[in-house]
Amino acid sequence: HLQRGGKPTAFDRILALKLGAAAVDLVKEEKFNRMVVLRGTKIMDIPIEEAVKQIKYVDKELYELSKLFY
């Protein structure tokens, strides 16, 4: 939230709560090596391997723009 320069919104707080609860459920269900993600409007879990199988690049223009603020 410091990156945005403001307090978390209600959406941010609720999303964090839901993601955390889903992560706890994974542990309770002994589903290890998975991570919780938001796909569209659905919270789901995916294998860690899926999350790291390819390099994800940051848009260069967005990176340059962000340097104005940091």
PASEBA-1860 file (N, C-alpha, C; in nm, 3 decimals):
! residues 70
1> HLQRGGKP> 0.082/-0.119/0.000/0.000/0.000/0.000/0.086/0.125/0.000 ~ 0.206/0.111/0.047/0.297/0.224/0.039/0.329/0.256/-0.106 ~ 0.328/0.155/-0.191/0.355/0.179/-0.332/0.250/0.271/-0.392 ~ 0.127/0.255/-0.349/0.021/0.340/-0.401/0.016/0.472/-0.326 ~ 0.079/0.477/-0.209/0.078/0.599/-0.132/-0.050/0.620/-0.054 ~ -0.120/0.513/-0.021/-0.245/0.530/0.051/-0.279/0.410/0.136 ~ -0.390/0.421/0.205/-0.439/0.312/0.289/-0.504/0.206/0.202 ~ -0.507/0.082/0.252/-0.575/-0.023/0.176/-0.723/0.008/0.162
9> TAFDRILA> -0.776/-0.023/0.046/-0.919/-0.003/0.024/-0.996/-0.120/0.087 ~ -1.126/-0.105/0.094/-1.210/-0.215/0.145/-1.189/-0.340/0.059 ~ -1.179/-0.321/-0.072/-1.155/-0.435/-0.162/-1.024/-0.505/-0.125 ~ -0.917/-0.427/-0.103/-0.787/-0.485/-0.066/-0.797/-0.566/0.061 ~ -0.865/-0.511/0.160/-0.877/-0.579/0.290/-0.957/-0.709/0.278 ~ -1.065/-0.705/0.205/-1.148/-0.825/0.190/-1.075/-0.930/0.107 ~ -1.007/-0.888/0.001/-0.931/-0.982/-0.081/-0.821/-1.048/0.002 ~ -0.750/-0.971/0.083/-0.645/-1.028/0.168/-0.703/-1.131/0.264
17> LKLGAAAV> -0.818/-1.101/0.321/-0.884/-1.194/0.413/-0.921/-1.324/0.341 ~ -0.978/-1.312/0.222/-1.020/-1.431/0.147/-0.900/-1.514/0.101 ~ -0.794/-1.447/0.054/-0.674/-1.520/0.011/-0.610/-1.592/0.129 ~ -0.602/-1.523/0.243/-0.546/-1.585/0.363/-0.626/-1.705/0.408 ~ -0.758/-1.692/0.408/-0.845/-1.804/0.449/-0.828/-1.922/0.354 ~ -0.817/-1.894/0.225/-0.798/-2.002/0.127/-0.664/-2.071/0.148 ~ -0.561/-1.995/0.183/-0.429/-2.053/0.209/-0.434/-2.142/0.334 ~ -0.504/-2.098/0.437/-0.519/-2.180/0.558/-0.594/-2.309/0.524
25> DLVKEEKF> -0.696/-2.299/0.441/-0.771/-2.419/0.400/-0.679/-2.519/0.330 ~ -0.588/-2.470/0.247/-0.494/-2.561/0.180/-0.410/-2.638/0.281 ~ -0.364/-2.569/0.384/-0.283/-2.635/0.487/-0.368/-2.737/0.563 ~ -0.489/-2.698/0.600/-0.578/-2.790/0.673/-0.609/-2.914/0.591 ~ -0.620/-2.898/0.460/-0.649/-3.010/0.370/-0.522/-3.084/0.327 ~ -0.408/-3.041/0.382/-0.277/-3.099/0.349/-0.248/-3.095/0.200 ~ -0.288/-2.988/0.136/-0.258/-2.965/-0.006/-0.135/-2.874/-0.011 ~ -0.019/-2.937/-0.016/0.106/-2.862/-0.015/0.157/-2.840/-0.157
33> NRMVVLRG> 0.256/-2.752/-0.170/0.315/-2.716/-0.300/0.212/-2.654/-0.394 ~ 0.119/-2.579/-0.335/0.018/-2.508/-0.412/0.015/-2.365/-0.362 ~ -0.040/-2.277/-0.443/-0.055/-2.138/-0.399/-0.193/-2.088/-0.436 ~ -0.239/-1.989/-0.361/-0.371/-1.931/-0.382/-0.357/-1.816/-0.481 ~ -0.449/-1.810/-0.576/-0.447/-1.705/-0.678/-0.587/-1.649/-0.699 ~ -0.591/-1.531/-0.757/-0.717/-1.471/-0.798/-0.719/-1.474/-0.950 ~ -0.813/-1.548/-1.005/-0.829/-1.556/-1.151/-0.964/-1.495/-1.185 ~ -0.960/-1.377/-1.243/-1.084/-1.305/-1.267/-1.143/-1.264/-1.134
41> TKIMDIPI> -1.256/-1.322/-1.099/-1.317/-1.294/-0.970/-1.317/-1.417/-0.880 ~ -1.250/-1.524/-0.923/-1.252/-1.650/-0.849/-1.120/-1.675/-0.778 ~ -1.129/-1.710/-0.650/-1.010/-1.749/-0.575/-0.995/-1.899/-0.590 ~ -0.876/-1.941/-0.629/-0.851/-2.083/-0.651/-0.707/-2.114/-0.615 ~ -0.671/-2.241/-0.617/-0.531/-2.277/-0.593/-0.474/-2.345/-0.716 ~ -0.344/-2.324/-0.733/-0.272/-2.382/-0.847/-0.142/-2.442/-0.796 ~ -0.085/-2.537/-0.870/0.046/-2.590/-0.832/0.152/-2.479/-0.840 ~ 0.245/-2.481/-0.748/0.354/-2.383/-0.749/0.425/-2.387/-0.885
49> EEAVKQIK> 0.441/-2.506/-0.940/0.511/-2.519/-1.068/0.446/-2.435/-1.177 ~ 0.314/-2.426/-1.176/0.243/-2.346/-1.276/0.277/-2.198/-1.260 ~ 0.293/-2.155/-1.137/0.320/-2.014/-1.111/0.460/-1.973/-1.157 ~ 0.553/-2.066/-1.157/0.692/-2.031/-1.188/0.744/-2.095/-1.316 ~ 0.656/-2.152/-1.397/0.703/-2.226/-1.514/0.758/-2.137/-1.625 ~ 0.723/-2.010/-1.626/0.777/-1.922/-1.729/0.813/-1.788/-1.667 ~ 0.906/-1.720/-1.729/0.947/-1.588/-1.683/0.839/-1.488/-1.720 ~ 0.803/-1.405/-1.625/0.704/-1.300/-1.649/0.777/-1.166/-1.649
57> YVDKELYE> 0.762/-1.092/-1.755/0.835/-0.967/-1.770/0.748/-0.848/-1.729 ~ 0.815/-0.746/-1.678/0.748/-0.620/-1.644/0.748/-0.532/-1.768 ~ 0.636/-0.471/-1.797/0.625/-0.379/-1.910/0.726/-0.265/-1.892 ~ 0.811/-0.243/-1.992/0.918/-0.143/-1.982/0.863/-0.003/-1.959 ~ 0.755/0.033/-2.027/0.697/0.167/-2.008/0.645/0.184/-1.866 ~ 0.583/0.082/-1.813/0.534/0.088/-1.676/0.650/0.100/-1.578 ~ 0.758/0.027/-1.604/0.877/0.035/-1.520/0.934/0.176/-1.521 ~ 0.946/0.235/-1.638/0.999/0.371/-1.649/0.908/0.471/-1.578
65> LSKLFY> 0.778/0.454/-1.592/0.684/0.542/-1.524/0.696/0.530/-1.372 ~ 0.715/0.409/-1.324/0.725/0.388/-1.179/0.848/0.458/-1.120 ~ 0.952/0.477/-1.200/1.073/0.544/-1.150/1.046/0.690/-1.115 ~ 0.939/0.747/-1.168/0.903/0.884/-1.133/0.860/0.895/-0.987 ~ 0.813/0.786/-0.930/0.757/0.788/-0.795/0.849/0.729/-0.689 ~ 0.957/0.661/-0.731/1.043/0.594/-0.633/1.187/0.630/-0.655
END
